[in-house]
Every structure is written in C-alpha cells, then in structure tokens.
Amino acid sequence: MKFLHLADLHIGKRVCDFSLLDDQEYILGQILKIADSVKPDAVLIAGDLYDRSVPPGEAVELLDCFLTELCGRKIHVFAISGNHDSPERLDFGSRIMKKSGVTIAGTFRGKPEKAVLTDDFGPVYIYLLPFLKPAEASPFFRPEQVNSYEDAVRAAVGALQLDTGARNVIVAHQFVTACGTEPERCDSETLSVGGTDQVDFSVFDGFDYAALGHLHGPQRIGRPEVRYAGSPLKYSFSETHQQKSVTVVEMREKGSMEISVIPLAPLHDMREIRGPIEELTNQEIASKGKRDDYIHATLTDGHAVAGAADRLRAVYPNLMCIDFSSSAVPAEEHSCTAASGDVEHRTPQDLFEEFYRNQNGHELPENERAELEKAVCTAEKEEGEGQ
C-alpha cells in the first residue's frame, strides 16, 4: 500500500498582501506529476486545506480542480479539517464525494472516521481525526476526560477499539511533541500560548503511521512513523531554510514500511537578502539569485534611504518586505511594501489585516482574525437582510 502524505496546503494564502494562488496552482500541478510517477493508492491530506474558514472563490475552485485530477487518476483521497478550515464547509458534499473516492472528515463526531483499503497483505485501516479542541470533544466524553488537547485526542483514539494486530494509519492535525520536546516551528503556524495545545506522540502508539499536519517543516516526531509532511510552499520568511517536499509512505506486511521524501521546487522561492542598498541593487550581485523570488530585504545603510522600496522593486519585482537594521530609522519605514492592489476587489478582511499590519508591524493574531471573520460575516448577513 502506497500513500502520498500532504498537509497545510493553505489554499488562498496571502503573504504581505501578495496572493500565492498562482504559486499554489503550480505546486499542486507538480504534486500531480509526482503522483503520476509514484502511483500511490491514496493521498492523505492532514488539514488546513484552506488558509481561512471562509476561503475566496478562487481557492475553492483550485482545490476542486486538484481533487478532480486525483479522482481522474483513480487515487483515493483522505482529508481532514485543520484549525484554519471551517469543518462545516468541508463537510458540504462530502457524502457525494465519498462515492468518487474522496473522503473528507470536517467535523468531529465522537471518534475518528474509519476507512479501509486492501492490498496483497490484507486491509489497511485509515482513521481521520479533524483538528480537535477540548470543547469539541467534551460533548462525547465525561468532563474529567477532556481537560486538555492531549486528553481530547486520547479520548478520541480510545473510542476506536483499535486492532493493533492490523495495519493502522491515522491522519491528524495537532501540535504533537515528543515527551515535552517541541518540534521545529515557524512564524506562520498558529499555536496556543503556554503550550496548552501540545499532544504527546505516544497518543499514536497503536498506529503504524501517523500522518500529521499543523507544522510547516517536514519532520519526524518521537519515531519515524509519526511525521509532519510540512506545507508544500514557504508561507513565511522563517521558513526560508526549509526544503519543502512530499512524503511517500510504502507499507508492506505489518511492521514493514519505507518512508521517503520527494523535494518540491516552487514557482517563486522565498528568500532574505541583507546589505546596503547600493550593493543589493547592483545588477551583478542581484543576478546571483532569481530576481522574481519573493524577497525580504534588510538594509544596513544605518539611515533612512529615500525611495528604498521603489529602488529595490526595480530589481526584485516581488519584493515583499523591507526592514532597516538601524533603530534610528523611522518606524514607518519598517513595513511590508507590497502594492495595495485594487481596493474595490479586495475583501474587508484583507483591507483590515493590511491596515493592522502597517500599524503594528506584525500580522493580526489568529484569535482576533477569527473574530474579524465572524464580524464581517454578521455584517454581510445583516446587510443582505436589509436589502
């Protein structure tokens, strides 16, 4: 049995107001080519299919195209909701899609959803556990069972009556650690303050492979068979050192498994450059890298540089951010420098998030972003009812 393990697609993602939709279409096309070469029995997508709970129409269309292409290749798809997804929206049409080989578990219903595939060695049981908070698990268990994220996941797994003599795979989207040791993290991941969302890898001891999502760096946790696939693209400049990849899992008889990775090459890489502006805009120096990469530039001139963004963008058209290393530089110079775009065709969320970013120098926190989305949805609903 052969699987492709993906996670954290974040379709519809914007970074410094740059839409990454073209980059995501390109990388999903590359993954389809890998599928044509590897010929997996199934693709496991471990959450965060979208970047926000109310994704833009173009993001929905892109995911639809990707799933349709996999269906056309007779490849099963098993996907779950992540913390960025709306479970109810992912549930829409899921019973119809299941008939075409696409199983999506959006909402937690008391225990992970179960599916089965069979090969020459017998059945492989696949369990789908959407992103789970204690509050979402508590209606199904005794109050004392779910005081933490780890309690919630343990209770959900414990409800399975797992046959440990069979081959078992779980797809999950949680912040998994190894005996308190945190894995590699990056700025684009949303985690709870104080580590309250940590789940120890031992929760998955009964599974031959745990296909994880949530962290963007591909890595093992505790043992090789508990693994984050990582995101297929870089979604923050803290990820510039990461090599994005697709994880390939080949299961043979019980206890025999081979795990490998296939690197992905983006349409535009994301990288950081640093130095005085005269050096960074020197054509010979700039030609050493791809000029159309997404760039975070840090100027070391020690003073404000007039027209710095325009001068840099003339050399690096996809300049995303510009910083100055000197604290003497005015605060307004420390900002994302992406063009604001066509305001009329941007959502209220995008406009507010850009305003917040420019005023505060960092992204809107995830909890406030969720409240913003609720407020906008309520306002749009009230506006519609008033017409």
TALINCOR-V379179 format. One record per helix or strand of 2 or more residues. SS is the DSSP state (~ for helix, > for strand). FROM is the first residue (numbers start at 1). LEN is the number of residues. Records with the same first field share a line. If there is no record, write none. Layout:
SS: FROM-LEN + FROM-LEN
//
This chain:
>: 2-5 + 14-2 + 18-2 + 42-5 + 76-5 + 102-4 + 113-7 + 122-8 + 167-7 + 175-4 + 198-3 + 209-5 + 219-2 + 226-3 + 245-7 + 257-7 + 270-6 + 294-6 + 319-6 + 335-2
~: 21-18 + 57-16 + 87-5 + 94-5 + 134-7 + 143-3 + 149-10 + 193-3 + 201-4 + 237-3 + 277-4 + 283-4 + 308-6 + 331-3 + 343-3 + 348-13 + 366-21
//
